[in-house]
Every structure is written in structure tokens, then in C-alpha cells.
């Protein structure tokens, strides 16, 4: 998810999206341990998206 998309989300949507993305990461990691993923870079991009969302949540809490 791009930063511009994250900025458009409300606080509740942001938390909900982050939780679903974390769940998706867990599922991909499990699938990758059983059989190699076709594109293992998905895990990295999702992890970075979660980090962007966490940063935005903390930024909004400071203001």
C-alpha cells in the first residue's frame, strides 16, 4: 500500500487494514515454509506496508 493511500484512510480503517495485512503476512509465511512462494517478495512489501501504517498511526496519535 502506498503512502498516499494510507493518508486517505480514517483511523479505524487504518487499524483494520493493518490487522488484515498482518494476517496475510502470517499466511504467506506459513505457505512459504511448506512450499516456496512464486514471488517471495510479497512478504517484504507487506511488511513494509505494515511499517508505514504503524508510522502513520503513531504520527496521528502525537498530533
C-alpha positions as CSV (number, residue, x, y, z in Angstrom):
1,X,0.0,0.0,0.0
2,X,1.4,3.4,-0.9
3,X,1.8,6.3,1.5
4,X,-0.8,8.3,-0.4
5,X,-3.4,5.6,0.0
6,X,-2.6,5.3,3.8
7,X,-3.0,9.0,4.3
8,X,-6.6,8.8,2.9
9,X,-7.7,6.2,5.3
10,X,-9.5,7.0,8.6
11,X,-8.1,5.9,11.9
12,X,-10.4,2.9,12.2
13,X,-9.8,1.8,8.6
14,X,-6.1,2.1,9.1
15,X,-6.1,-0.2,12.1
16,X,-8.4,-2.7,10.4
17,X,-6.2,-2.7,7.2
18,X,-3.1,-3.1,9.3
19,X,-4.5,-6.1,11.1
20,X,-5.7,-7.8,7.9
21,X,-2.2,-7.2,6.4
22,X,-0.5,-8.8,9.4
23,X,-2.8,-11.8,9.0
24,X,-1.9,-12.0,5.3
25,X,1.8,-11.9,6.2
26,X,1.4,-14.8,8.6
27,X,-0.5,-16.9,6.0
28,X,2.2,-16.2,3.4
29,X,5.0,-17.2,5.8
30,X,3.2,-20.5,6.5
31,X,2.7,-21.2,2.8
32,X,6.3,-20.3,2.1
33,X,7.6,-22.8,4.7
34,X,5.6,-25.6,3.2
35,X,6.1,-24.8,-0.5
36,X,8.2,-22.0,-1.9
37,X,6.1,-19.0,-3.0
38,X,6.3,-18.0,-6.6
39,X,7.0,-14.4,-5.5
40,X,8.6,-14.3,-2.0
41,X,9.0,-10.5,-2.3
42,X,5.3,-10.2,-1.4
43,X,6.2,-10.8,2.2
44,X,8.7,-7.9,2.2
45,X,6.3,-5.5,0.6
46,X,3.5,-6.4,3.0
47,X,5.9,-6.0,6.0
48,X,6.9,-2.5,4.7
49,X,3.2,-1.6,4.3
50,X,2.6,-2.5,7.9
51,X,5.5,-0.4,9.0
52,X,4.1,2.6,7.0
53,X,0.7,2.1,8.7
54,X,2.3,1.9,12.2
55,X,4.2,5.1,11.5
56,X,1.1,6.9,10.3
57,X,-0.9,5.7,13.4
58,X,1.8,6.9,15.8
59,X,2.1,10.2,13.8
60,X,-1.6,10.8,14.2
61,X,-1.5,10.0,17.9
62,X,1.1,12.6,18.5
63,X,-0.9,15.4,16.9
